[in-house]
Amino acid sequence: MRRRTVITLAFASFAAGCGLVSGLDGLHVGDLDGSVDAGSDVVLVQCDGGCGFSLPPGFALVTFSTAITSSCPGGTTVVDGVSDPTVSQDACSCKCTMKTKATCTAANVELFMNDGGLQCPNPFMSVSGAPGCHPFTLSLPSSARVDESASGKTLLDAGECQTSEVADASTLATTPARLCLPSSCATIDSLCTPPTGQRLCAAAQGDVTCPAPFTERHVIGAGASVACSPCDPSCNINPPNCDFTDSLTLYTDTACTTGSQSGSNCTSIGGATTFKSYEYKITASGGCTTTATSATSLAIDGEQTVCCRPGT
């Protein structure tokens, strides 16, 4: 009677992530009685000998195919996944975005009125250019137009940038993988003459070296994704002297909550109105740049090694 060693392969369920290519939502495991339990580990059975081969510890005979439609020998359990993932080495990059927006202020804001046309050339009031809500009183006749222009603009805080990794999974590719696992040493001989499309191979957990004569190596797993190394956190704010955009809104209450109408862009005021507060917003618009790079690698769920004989 052959001596049996049970080898457990961690083909567990996996969560979707950036660039994920999946063979199954969860790989299943054949128990030694031939039944299948969802969500279990994959059990490989290593026997003393089998098909005329003696394998080193940690390896077990299986059949392997890159065609999911291939049939498995009788007395085996089917496990599907992905094999030999590849990805372009430039799949990972770094981007730089504003974490905190820049802030700025103005010394004052000059309001302009229209002269009966569509332009607003006539200055008539100067107010504070500090950002926020300000109480004031302004009565305007029907169909008046108002515009504003700030002076003494000053950058208070240039803001803060941050880097993050960007993974492009468009070049991630895998090949289907089907393993046929004997449920016991009594069924190991069913592997010796694999069905069409299957190959007699040896499998082991993790990333290991293949033993002779099984020297053709394949990496398999439940799924694969793009893994990016961390980006250098340094960013540059560009341009350092920001361009400013600003706007003024008029309100009929003293708390900048009721009856809002624009006080910018020579906008027409609807009806004769008395305003009691205004809100001034001034924003520094800029951007961030980075020269940081991110190295590309592969993450393989439940990584295993399958070793086959070349040419068979």
C-alpha positions in Angstrom: 0.0 0.0 0.0 1.3 3.4 -0.9 2.1 5.8 1.9 0.0 9.1 1.6 1.0 12.6 2.6 -1.7 15.3 2.5 -0.5 18.7 1.1 -2.9 21.7 1.6 -2.9 24.4 -1.1 -4.4 27.7 0.0 -6.7 28.3 -3.0 -9.1 30.4 -0.9 -11.8 32.9 -2.0 -10.4 36.3 -2.9 -11.8 39.9 -2.9 -12.0 41.9 -6.1 -9.3 44.6 -6.5 -7.6 46.8 -9.0 -7.0 44.8 -12.2 -8.3 41.5 -10.9 -8.5 38.6 -13.3 -10.3 35.7 -11.7 -10.7 32.0 -12.5 -13.5 31.5 -9.9 -15.2 33.5 -7.1 -14.0 30.7 -4.8 -12.1 27.6 -5.6 -13.5 24.3 -4.2 -11.7 21.4 -2.6 -12.3 17.7 -3.1 -12.3 15.7 0.2 -10.7 12.3 0.3 -14.1 10.7 -0.1 -14.6 12.5 -3.4 -17.1 15.1 -2.1 -16.7 18.8 -2.7 -16.9 21.4 0.0 -17.2 25.1 -1.1 -14.6 27.5 0.4 -12.2 24.8 1.6 -8.5 24.5 0.9 -7.3 22.4 -2.0 -5.9 19.1 -0.8 -3.1 17.4 -2.8 -2.3 13.8 -2.0 1.3 12.8 -2.2 2.0 9.1 -2.4 5.2 7.0 -2.4 5.6 6.7 -6.1 3.0 7.0 -8.7 3.2 6.6 -12.5 6.8 5.6 -12.1 8.0 8.9 -10.5 9.4 9.7 -7.1 8.8 13.3 -6.1 10.5 15.3 -3.4 8.6 16.3 -0.3 5.9 18.9 -0.9 5.1 17.8 -4.5 2.2 15.7 -5.6 1.1 14.4 -9.0 -1.7 16.2 -10.8 -2.9 16.7 -14.3 -2.8 20.2 -15.7 -4.4 21.9 -18.6 -4.7 25.5 -19.9 -8.1 24.6 -21.4 -11.0 24.8 -19.0 -13.1 22.6 -21.3 -10.6 19.7 -20.9 -11.8 16.6 -19.1 -10.3 15.3 -15.9 -9.5 11.6 -15.2 -12.0 9.6 -13.2 -11.6 9.7 -9.4 -10.2 13.3 -9.4 -11.4 16.6 -8.3 -11.4 19.6 -10.7 -9.9 22.9 -9.5 -10.0 25.9 -11.9 -7.9 29.1 -11.7 -5.5 31.2 -13.7 -1.9 30.5 -14.8 1.2 32.4 -15.8 0.0 36.0 -15.4 1.9 38.7 -17.2 1.7 42.5 -17.1 3.5 45.4 -18.7 6.3 46.8 -16.6 4.9 50.3 -17.0 1.4 49.4 -15.7 2.1 51.3 -12.5 2.5 55.1 -12.2 2.2 57.9 -9.7 -0.2 60.8 -9.7 -0.2 64.0 -7.7 -3.4 65.7 -6.5 -4.3 68.5 -4.2 -5.0 67.2 -0.7 -5.7 70.7 0.6 -6.8 73.6 -1.6 -4.9 76.8 -1.7 -6.4 79.8 0.1 -6.1 83.5 -0.6 -7.6 86.8 0.2 -8.0 90.3 -1.3 -7.5 93.7 0.2 -10.8 95.0 -1.1 -13.5 94.4 -3.7 -14.8 97.2 -5.9 -18.4 97.0 -7.1 -19.4 98.3 -10.5 -22.8 99.4 -11.8 -24.1 99.4 -15.3 -24.8 102.6 -17.3 -28.0 101.4 -18.9 -26.4 98.9 -21.2 -24.9 95.5 -20.8 -21.6 96.8 -19.5 -20.7 97.7 -15.9 -18.1 100.5 -16.1 -19.1 102.7 -13.1 -17.5 102.0 -9.7 -19.8 102.8 -6.8 -18.7 100.9 -3.7 -15.7 99.3 -2.2 -16.1 96.4 0.3 -13.8 94.0 2.2 -12.1 91.3 0.2 -11.7 88.9 3.0 -13.3 85.6 2.2 -16.6 84.9 4.0 -19.9 86.5 4.8 -20.1 90.2 5.5 -23.2 92.3 6.7 -23.7 95.5 4.7 -26.6 97.4 3.1 -27.0 97.9 -0.6 -30.3 99.0 -2.3 -30.4 98.5 -6.1 -33.0 99.7 -8.5 -34.9 97.3 -10.8 -32.8 95.8 -13.7 -29.5 97.0 -12.2 -26.4 95.1 -13.2 -23.5 94.5 -10.8 -19.9 93.4 -11.3 -16.9 93.2 -9.0 -13.1 93.4 -9.2 -10.7 92.6 -6.4 -7.4 94.2 -5.7 -4.5 93.3 -3.4 -4.9 89.6 -3.9 -2.6 87.6 -1.6 -1.9 83.9 -1.4 -2.4 82.8 2.2 -1.6 79.1 1.9 -0.4 77.3 -1.2 -2.2 74.1 -0.1 -0.9 70.6 0.1 -0.3 67.9 -2.5 -0.3 64.1 -2.2 0.8 61.2 -4.4 -1.0 58.0 -5.0 -0.4 54.9 -7.1 -2.2 54.3 -10.3 -2.5 50.7 -11.7 -3.4 50.2 -15.3 -4.8 46.6 -15.6 -5.3 46.8 -19.4 -2.1 44.8 -20.0 -2.7 42.2 -17.3 -3.2 38.8 -19.0 -3.6 35.3 -17.7 -4.2 31.8 -19.1 -6.9 29.5 -17.8 -5.7 26.7 -15.5 -7.4 23.5 -14.7 -5.9 21.0 -12.2 -7.2 17.5 -11.7 -6.4 16.2 -8.2 -6.6 12.6 -7.1 -8.7 12.1 -4.0 -6.5 9.3 -2.7 -3.4 7.1 -3.5 -5.8 4.5 -4.7 -6.8 6.7 -7.6 -3.3 8.1 -8.4 -2.9 5.6 -11.3 -5.8 7.4 -13.1 -3.4 10.2 -13.8 -0.8 8.2 -15.6 -2.5 8.3 -18.9 -4.2 11.8 -18.9 -7.2 12.4 -21.2 -6.7 14.5 -24.3 -5.7 18.1 -23.4 -4.4 17.1 -19.9 -0.7 16.7 -18.9 0.8 14.7 -16.1 2.6 17.3 -13.8 3.6 17.9 -10.2 2.2 20.6 -8.0 3.4 22.3 -4.8 2.4 25.2 -2.6 4.0 28.6 -3.2 6.9 29.7 -5.4 9.3 26.7 -5.6 11.9 25.2 -7.9 10.7 22.4 -10.1 12.2 18.9 -9.7 13.5 16.9 -12.6 12.1 15.6 -14.9 9.2 18.1 -14.3 11.2 21.2 -15.3 8.6 23.2 -17.3 7.4 25.6 -14.7 3.9 27.3 -14.4 2.7 29.7 -11.7 -1.0 29.3 -10.9 -3.5 30.8 -8.5 -7.1 31.7 -7.9 -6.6 35.1 -9.5 -4.0 37.8 -10.3 -3.9 41.6 -10.0 -1.4 44.4 -10.6 0.7 45.4 -7.6 2.3 48.8 -7.4 5.1 49.9 -5.1 4.5 53.0 -3.0 5.1 56.4 -4.6 7.5 58.9 -3.2 5.2 61.4 -1.3 6.9 64.5 -2.6 4.9 66.7 -4.9 5.4 70.1 -6.5 2.6 72.7 -6.5 2.4 74.2 -10.0 2.3 77.0 -10.5 3.7 78.3 -7.2 2.0 81.7 -7.8 -1.6 80.8 -8.3 -4.1 82.3 -10.7 -7.1 83.7 -8.8 -10.8 83.3 -9.5 -13.3 85.1 -7.3 -17.1 85.7 -7.0 -19.4 87.8 -4.9 -23.0 86.8 -4.0 -25.5 89.2 -2.6 -28.2 88.2 0.1 -31.3 89.8 1.4 -30.6 88.7 5.0 -27.7 89.5 7.2 -26.4 85.8 7.4 -25.8 85.1 3.7 -28.6 82.5 3.5 -31.7 84.1 1.9 -32.4 85.8 -1.4 -29.1 85.2 -3.1 -28.2 86.9 -6.4 -24.9 87.1 -8.2 -22.8 90.3 -7.7 -20.3 89.2 -10.4 -19.9 89.2 -14.2 -22.2 92.3 -14.7 -25.2 90.1 -13.8 -28.7 91.6 -13.9 -30.4 92.0 -10.5 -34.0 90.8 -10.7 -36.2 93.7 -9.4 -35.6 96.5 -7.0 -33.9 94.8 -4.0 -32.2 95.8 -0.7 -29.3 93.5 0.2 -28.1 93.1 3.7 -25.0 90.9 3.4 -22.6 89.6 0.8 -20.4 86.5 0.6 -17.0 86.8 -1.1 -15.2 83.7 -2.3 -11.7 83.8 -3.7 -10.0 80.6 -4.8 -6.4 79.9 -5.8 -6.4 77.5 -8.8 -3.3 75.6 -9.2 -2.1 72.0 -9.7 0.4 69.4 -8.5 3.1 67.6 -10.4 5.4 64.7 -9.4 8.3 62.9 -10.9 7.8 59.8 -8.6 7.6 56.4 -10.1 6.0 53.1 -9.0 7.4 49.7 -9.8 5.1 47.1 -11.3 4.7 43.5 -10.0 2.0 40.8 -9.9 0.0 39.7 -6.9 -1.2 36.1 -7.2 -3.9 34.8 -5.0 -3.0 31.4 -3.5 0.2 31.2 -5.5 1.2 27.6 -6.4 3.8 26.0 -8.7 2.9 23.4 -11.3 5.8 21.6 -12.9 5.4 19.6 -16.2 7.7 17.6 -18.4 8.8 19.5 -21.5 7.3 18.3 -24.7 4.6 16.1 -23.0 
